[in-house]
């Protein structure tokens, strides 16, 4: 089993940078392309339980968020976040790193090395 799971979007420079940092420290990683293999509701609930960040931060507030007419009130609770991300995986913030019973959103990039060092 890998030391770290990286929820990764190879089109994202921050996600690519996180993967490079994982590889640079020689940690074995399970790289999950969450757009190709989206997390189901149970997996998202598990991720949120481990997340050191507020659950709402897991949702990107981008053009897709706006086009779907979503507001912060639509992703205020963990259950709402799971519902939105189950239906729209593209809205998941990236990268997300999971190690044991801890998880972080790898933004800004300088959060990743400290997380990997723990």
Buried (B, 14 or more C-beta within 10 A) or exposed (E): EEBBBBBBBEEBEBBBBBBEBBEEEEBEBEBBBBBEEBBEEEBBBBBBEBBEBEBBBBBBBEEEBEEBEBEEEBBEEBBBBBBBBBEBBBBBBBBBBBBEEEBBBBBEBEBBEEBBEE
